[in-house]
Amino acid sequence: MQSVFSDDAWSVGEPLIETVRPKGKTPPRDLRRTLSAIFWRHQNGAKWRSIPAELGPWWTAAQLFIRWAKLGVWQALFEQVKGQDPALGMVFLDGTNIRAHHKAAGAAKKGDSGERRNDREALGRSRGGFGSKVCVAADGHGKALSFTLTPGQAHELPSAMALLDALPHAPRYVVCDRGYASNQFREALWDRGSRPVIPTKRNEPQVTCPKWAYRHRHLVENLWARLKEWRAVATRYEKTATSFMAVICIAATADRLKT
């Protein structure tokens, strides 16, 4: 087991990695093996020290992951794999709560304000327990386009505009569940040139919601099911928001490289 990448996936991914990776004086040795160790660790939710010896020294993989996370390389790689012309005829928004492992706490520094703590950790308590809220925008093929990361008690609706602002242009339809039901949000979508597909709550007046479009919402639910097959996504082990967002981007990158 010297690589978790198939030859086809590596042939697609290697040029993109070379585009975004930091260029040092000394090129990294056995980059495919080191990246395989990083992907293996996050797929299995294992400790760094549990990485198989065939994938190289565990500390090499850990140091590369953390350094690239701080430099934004994993997010840049996700943007490269995503491409510049996504399918925006229909975009789906959805969020999920990720329970945090007890080892994920403790990154905040003494004296940090609540806002600074949220920015650094993105951890909080909700009905689902101690963890984070991750929201995603998915395209018409059920592939991730953008993410937001907030403390677990945060509502999904405030993240919606940030997800849409990350897109190259306004989608034709924006499909969401009742958690996004808001007349103000619907009006904002119309103003952007997008048609909202959001069912109304029981205490709201009825608003047109095309059923044929809403039936496709399973695509974003299937996306979360695939991403949560990565144990380091289904359970948060990373202490900082930067590292956990890097894990999400790695999983979303792998999901796109499969095709």
C-alpha positions as CSV (number, residue, x, y, z in Angstrom):
1,M,0.0,0.0,0.0
2,Q,2.1,2.9,-1.3
3,S,-0.7,5.1,-2.5
4,V,-4.4,5.6,-1.9
5,F,-4.7,7.3,-5.3
6,S,-5.5,5.4,-8.4
7,D,-3.2,6.1,-11.3
8,D,-6.1,7.8,-13.1
9,A,-6.9,10.0,-10.1
10,W,-3.2,10.9,-9.6
11,S,-2.8,11.8,-13.3
12,V,-5.6,14.3,-12.9
13,G,-4.7,15.6,-9.4
14,E,-0.9,15.9,-9.8
15,P,-0.9,18.9,-12.2
16,L,-3.4,20.7,-10.0
17,I,-1.3,20.0,-6.9
18,E,1.8,21.3,-8.6
19,T,-0.2,24.5,-9.4
20,V,-1.1,25.3,-5.8
21,R,1.7,23.8,-3.7
22,P,4.3,26.2,-2.2
23,K,7.5,26.3,-4.2
24,G,10.4,25.9,-1.8
25,K,14.1,25.6,-2.6
26,T,13.9,21.8,-2.2
27,P,11.0,20.0,-3.9
28,P,9.2,17.6,-1.6
29,R,10.2,14.0,-1.8
30,D,7.7,11.2,-2.4
31,L,4.8,13.8,-2.6
32,R,2.3,11.1,-3.8
33,R,3.2,8.9,-0.8
34,T,2.9,11.8,1.7
35,L,-0.4,13.0,0.3
36,S,-1.6,9.4,0.4
37,A,-0.8,9.3,4.1
38,I,-2.7,12.5,4.7
39,F,-5.8,11.2,2.8
40,W,-5.6,7.8,4.6
41,R,-5.5,9.5,8.0
42,H,-8.6,11.6,7.4
43,Q,-10.5,8.8,5.7
44,N,-10.0,6.6,8.7
45,G,-10.1,9.2,11.5
46,A,-6.9,7.7,12.9
47,K,-4.1,9.2,14.9
48,W,-1.2,10.5,12.9
49,R,1.0,7.9,14.6
50,S,-1.3,5.1,13.2
51,I,-0.4,5.9,9.6
52,P,1.0,2.7,8.0
53,A,4.7,2.6,7.7
54,E,4.4,2.0,3.9
55,L,3.1,5.6,3.6
56,G,6.2,7.1,5.1
57,P,6.9,8.8,8.4
58,W,3.8,10.0,10.1
59,W,5.4,13.3,11.2
60,T,6.2,14.2,7.6
61,A,2.5,13.9,6.7
62,A,1.3,15.8,9.8
63,Q,3.7,18.7,9.2
64,L,2.8,19.0,5.5
65,F,-0.9,18.9,6.3
66,I,-0.7,21.6,9.0
67,R,1.6,23.8,7.0
68,W,-0.6,23.6,3.9
69,A,-3.7,24.2,6.0
70,K,-2.3,27.5,7.4
71,L,-1.2,28.6,3.9
72,G,-4.7,27.8,2.4
73,V,-3.3,25.2,0.0
74,W,-6.1,22.7,0.5
75,Q,-8.7,25.3,-0.2
76,A,-6.8,26.3,-3.3
77,L,-6.6,22.7,-4.4
78,F,-10.3,22.3,-4.0
79,E,-10.9,25.4,-6.1
80,Q,-8.6,24.0,-8.8
81,V,-10.4,20.6,-8.9
82,K,-13.8,22.3,-8.8
83,G,-13.0,24.1,-12.1
84,Q,-14.2,27.5,-13.3
85,D,-17.5,26.5,-15.0
86,P,-19.7,24.6,-12.5
87,A,-23.2,23.5,-13.2
88,L,-25.2,26.4,-11.7
89,G,-28.6,25.8,-13.3
90,M,-29.6,24.5,-9.9
91,V,-27.8,25.0,-6.6
92,F,-28.6,23.3,-3.4
93,L,-27.9,24.7,0.1
94,D,-27.8,22.4,3.2
95,G,-26.0,22.3,6.5
96,T,-25.1,19.6,9.0
97,N,-23.9,19.4,12.6
98,I,-20.6,17.7,13.2
99,R,-19.9,16.4,16.6
100,A,-16.5,17.3,18.0
101,H,-14.3,14.7,19.7
102,H,-13.2,15.9,23.1
103,K,-9.6,16.2,21.8
104,A,-10.8,18.9,19.4
105,A,-11.2,21.5,22.3
106,G,-8.5,23.7,23.6
107,A,-7.2,25.7,20.7
108,A,-8.5,29.1,22.0
109,K,-5.9,31.2,23.8
110,K,-6.4,32.7,27.2
111,G,-8.1,36.1,27.0
112,D,-9.7,35.5,23.6
113,S,-13.0,37.3,23.1
114,G,-16.0,35.2,22.1
115,E,-15.8,36.4,18.5
116,R,-12.1,35.6,18.3
117,R,-12.7,32.2,19.9
118,N,-15.4,31.4,17.3
119,D,-13.0,32.4,14.4
120,R,-10.2,30.3,15.8
121,E,-12.2,27.2,16.9
122,A,-15.7,27.3,15.3
123,L,-17.0,25.2,18.1
124,G,-20.2,25.5,20.2
125,R,-23.0,23.7,21.9
126,S,-26.3,22.8,20.2
127,R,-29.0,20.2,20.7
128,G,-26.7,17.8,18.8
129,G,-23.9,18.4,21.4
130,F,-20.5,20.1,21.2
131,G,-19.4,20.6,17.7
132,S,-19.5,22.7,14.5
133,K,-22.1,23.6,11.8
134,V,-20.9,23.1,8.3
135,C,-23.0,24.4,5.4
136,V,-22.4,23.6,1.7
137,A,-23.6,24.8,-1.7
138,A,-23.8,21.9,-4.2
139,D,-24.2,22.1,-8.0
140,G,-26.6,20.3,-10.2
141,H,-24.5,17.2,-10.2
142,G,-24.4,17.0,-6.4
143,K,-20.8,18.2,-6.1
144,A,-19.6,20.7,-3.5
145,L,-19.1,24.3,-4.6
146,S,-18.4,26.2,-1.4
147,F,-18.5,25.7,2.4
148,T,-18.9,27.7,5.6
149,L,-17.9,26.7,9.1
150,T,-19.5,28.1,12.2
151,P,-20.0,27.0,15.9
152,G,-22.6,24.2,16.3
153,Q,-25.3,26.5,17.7
154,A,-25.3,28.8,14.7
155,H,-28.3,28.8,12.3
156,E,-27.8,27.9,8.7
157,L,-29.6,30.9,7.2
158,P,-26.9,33.5,7.9
159,S,-24.4,31.4,6.1
160,A,-26.5,31.2,2.9
161,M,-25.3,34.4,1.3
162,A,-21.6,33.6,2.0
163,L,-22.1,30.3,0.1
164,L,-23.7,32.1,-2.8
165,D,-21.2,34.9,-2.9
166,A,-18.5,32.3,-3.5
167,L,-20.1,31.3,-6.8
168,P,-18.9,32.8,-10.1
169,H,-22.4,33.9,-10.9
170,A,-26.0,33.7,-9.7
171,P,-27.6,30.3,-10.2
172,R,-31.0,29.9,-11.9
173,Y,-32.6,28.1,-9.0
174,V,-31.6,27.9,-5.3
175,V,-33.1,24.9,-3.6
176,C,-33.2,24.7,0.2
177,D,-35.2,23.0,3.0
178,R,-37.6,24.8,5.4
179,G,-34.7,25.8,7.6
180,Y,-34.0,28.6,5.0
181,A,-37.6,29.7,4.8
182,S,-37.5,33.5,5.1
183,N,-39.3,36.1,3.0
184,Q,-36.2,38.4,3.3
185,F,-34.0,35.6,2.0
186,R,-36.4,34.8,-0.9
187,E,-36.5,38.5,-1.9
188,A,-32.7,38.6,-1.8
189,L,-32.5,35.6,-4.2
190,W,-35.0,37.3,-6.6
191,D,-32.9,40.4,-6.5
192,R,-29.8,38.4,-7.5
193,G,-31.6,36.8,-10.4
194,S,-32.2,33.4,-8.8
195,R,-35.5,31.7,-8.2
196,P,-35.9,30.4,-4.7
197,V,-37.2,26.8,-4.2
198,I,-38.0,26.8,-0.5
199,P,-41.1,25.2,1.0
200,T,-43.0,27.4,3.5
201,K,-43.3,26.7,7.2
202,R,-46.7,25.8,8.7
203,N,-47.2,29.3,10.1
204,E,-46.3,31.1,6.9
205,P,-48.5,32.1,3.9
206,Q,-48.1,29.7,1.0
207,V,-45.4,30.6,-1.5
208,T,-44.8,28.9,-4.8
209,C,-42.3,26.1,-4.6
210,P,-41.8,24.1,-7.8
211,K,-42.0,20.5,-6.7
212,W,-40.1,19.2,-9.7
213,A,-37.1,21.2,-8.6
214,Y,-37.4,20.4,-4.8
215,R,-37.4,16.6,-5.7
216,H,-33.7,16.9,-6.6
217,R,-32.7,18.0,-3.1
218,H,-31.5,14.5,-2.4
219,L,-28.4,15.4,-4.4
220,V,-27.0,17.5,-1.6
221,E,-28.1,15.0,1.0
222,N,-26.2,12.3,-0.9
223,L,-23.2,14.7,-1.0
224,W,-23.1,14.8,2.8
225,A,-23.5,11.1,3.0
226,R,-20.4,10.7,0.8
227,L,-18.3,13.3,2.7
228,K,-19.2,11.8,6.1
229,E,-17.8,8.4,4.9
230,W,-14.6,10.2,5.9
231,R,-14.4,9.7,9.6
232,A,-12.5,12.9,10.2
233,V,-15.4,14.7,8.6
234,A,-18.2,12.8,10.4
235,T,-16.4,13.5,13.7
236,R,-14.2,16.5,14.2
237,Y,-10.8,15.8,15.6
238,E,-9.1,19.0,14.6
239,K,-8.6,21.7,17.2
240,T,-8.7,24.8,14.9
241,A,-11.3,25.9,12.3
242,T,-8.5,26.2,9.8
243,S,-7.4,22.6,10.1
244,F,-11.0,21.3,10.1
245,M,-11.9,23.3,7.0
246,A,-8.8,21.8,5.3
247,V,-10.1,18.3,6.1
248,I,-13.5,19.2,4.5
249,C,-11.8,20.5,1.4
250,I,-9.6,17.4,1.1
251,A,-12.7,15.2,1.3
252,A,-14.6,17.4,-1.3
253,T,-11.5,17.3,-3.5
254,A,-11.4,13.5,-3.4
255,D,-15.1,13.3,-4.1
256,R,-14.5,15.3,-7.3
257,L,-11.4,13.3,-8.3
258,K,-13.5,10.1,-8.3
259,T,-15.2,11.3,-11.4
